[in-house]
Amino acid sequence: MGRERDNGAGTGRWGGSMIESAAAILRIARRRPLLVQAALLLLALLLPLPLSDYYRTVAWRTGIYVLLGLSLNVVVGYAGLFQLGHAAFYAIGAYTAAILNLRCGVPLLAALPASVAVAGAAGYLITRPILHLRGDYLAIVTIAFGEVVRLALVNNLFGITGGANGLSGIDRPSLFGVELRAPIAHYYLMLFFLAVTIAAMHRLERSRLGRAWLCVREDEEAAAAMGIDATRVKLQAFVIGSAWAGLAGGLFAGKLTVVAPDLAKFMESVVLFCIVVLGGTGSIPGVFVGACGMVTLPELFRPLRDWRDAWLGITMVVMMIARPEGIWPSRRVQMEIRGEKEEARAPAG
Amino acid sequence: MEALLELRGVTKRFGGLLAVDAVDFTVRAGEILGLIGPNGAGKTTLFNLITGFHPPTEGEIRLRGEAIAFPPPAGVARLAGRRSSLPAHRITALGVARTFQTIRLFKNLTALENVMSGLHPRTRAGIWGALARTPAQRREERWIVERAGECLARVGLGASRDELAANLPYGLQRRLELARALATRPALLALDEPAAGLNERETDDLVDLVRGLRAEGLTLLLIEHDMRLVMRVSDRIVVLDHGRKIAAGTPQEVRRDPAVIEAYLGAEEEGG
């Protein structure tokens, strides 16, 4: 209270009252998280109404990337594992929905659970043998696995993935007999799953499993000494993350009605990794910020699209120097990184 | 007294280095056993063998008669799926908790959260419980917070529960490590140099705490450099030198043992 008053006095009467009212809003926000959540949800519900179809699609795409970012955040943010092949699971989810729809005539929304299950199972199979790898080694192997998945899709695996052209002509999802065709319908469908995902992530963060992830990330041996099975909880992080990416893949297939091996390309995984790391590792709002920076901005400045990769590189370099913990980091990661910096700066001995 | 932990011919080689050489001893239920020896005698390695961080090269370690550590199966035995030593987290779940020589707290977690991690093996909520927030899961979460609070209070850290571990003063960090180990509800508590870096008063508090824990039925295995502390609290002492056990017995016996004086106390007196 006292400090806020001082600030106010320093900036004059008008500035002072503005700072005070901003501080008051923040205080209310902190005391009433439900109010903030309701306001954000209302904003998200109203957002597409004044927009054109093009911008509604941009909003949908951003939402899909937030979903993907949140799924990768389980692996990278909570459990601290480098996963640079995450797009592979996105592709597996999309292909699962597409194949079930085209071959077996399963309606798209009914195929979503299968997308989740297949992507989760693939996550289990792929990561089980490499769990003991640490840090950069794990990153290298995940890159390789991502490429293997992409190449398998290109090579028309089992003759059902359609080769380099992918699969097209997927049915649009329909709800209560109404086909979802307009971008706004897809936006609301995405928003529903996004809301469910955020609630789920929020719960995971504050659970026994979430704490075990944090412990393993901080010190694997100490975690083992506390009776935490590091291998098991890491595997759970991978499976949950992969399964959730599969969900985003299924939603993607329903909107575009086309899937192609490019979904699993390495650059896609890099963008997802950047969303998590630049936004703020381990932080749900951070993923939103990251997705806006990595997906929405390049989309809004379409003429500069060719510069997207340069933009990615430049932001990465600038961020790593200026703010390694990300734009909106979780409290813990911020302390971790700031603490390490200070330790490094302190004179030896 | 009943044997809680038995070591039989335990040997550990790191390449050409023989860190622990055919060590036998028994930890009886309810006692405080001190493990001493000069630097590099193999005490911490032995600790790592007991707590499952390394498998022994030879020999066997038994907890309540059940083999928990033995050489990793090789060749045909491995292919045939013969079981290897228990991993560290299983040994913790069976009732052997440890602290580390250099403090290894989860620095960016609060004191309470650190202790909550120790309750992990005693609770079971998984992914579904967390996602659905079932009544059982919520009950368990409340139970975890309650127990963790009790463990903190037990070591006198009740007031610092929401403090970040990294921000606690050194002496309190040592205690927090102890509270975290206690949360796993061990039968055997293995402390690796718990008094390192503590001042005299803090060491006295530690002695009281260790004795209090024993009175509650806990068995303690104590590595310690501070000879006065070991002599004060231990019921029996095992002395290691160059990886070999050179003496064992009560503090009085060990103090008079010529081999011990030669290897350890003699060198110590010269130094001081």
Interface residues (C-beta under 8 A of the other chain):
Chain A: A200 R203 L204 S207 R208 L209 G210 R211 A212 L214 C215 E218 D219 E221 A222 A223 A224 A225 M226 G227 I228 D229 A230 Q236 I240 R332 M335 E336 G339
Chain B: T51 G52 F53 P87 A88 H89 R90 T92 A93 A97 R98 F100 R104 L105 F106 K107 N108 L109 E113 M116 S117 G118 H120 P121 R122 T123 A125 G126 I127 G129 A130 L131 R133 Q137 E140 E141 I144 L164 A166 R180 A181 A183 T184
